[in-house]
């Protein structure tokens, strides 16, 4: 993110938590390949759009909708062998929406995934 990127107004702790979660999930599920994060300013909407993509294990498309439902927890969201749970994708979506933004997840199993959020 460049120094000319405008400030995003909101709860800095929650914003950091949701971006840490999105990037953390990408890293956790990418054993080979890469994770990329990029940001762009959407001047027409006065929003910042952040893209997180990876070449990891991916999520079946039919599962993505369920993971975004409030209060829903799937196997992909559960901790592995004593790891911390972190935020589920439904909570990430709620935090983004609470900041007036949106969250979009695109993924194919064994093909990696991409998430874009606007705040």
JOTANOR-V472278 format. One record per backbone hydrogen bond with DSSP energy under -0.5 kcal/mol. CO is the residue of the C=O (numbers start at 0). NH is the residue of the N-H. Records with the same first field share a line. If there is no record, write none. Layout:
BEGIN
CO->NH / NH
END
This chain:
BEGIN
1->4
6->8
9->11
10->14
11->15
12->16
13->17
14->18
15->19
16->20
17->21
18->22
19->23
20->24
21->25
22->26
23->27
24->28
26->29
28->30 / 56
33->54
35->52
37->50
39->41 / 48
40->42
41->44 / 45 / 46
46->41 / 48
47->49 / 118
48->39
49->116
50->37
51->114
52->35
53->112
55->111
56->109
59->62 / 63
60->64
62->66
63->67
64->68
65->68
66->89
68->71
73->76 / 77
74->77
78->80
79->82
87->91
88->92
89->93
90->94
91->95
92->96
93->97
94->98
95->98 / 100
96->99
101->117
103->115
105->113
107->110 / 111
111->107
112->53
113->105
114->51
115->103
116->49
117->101
END
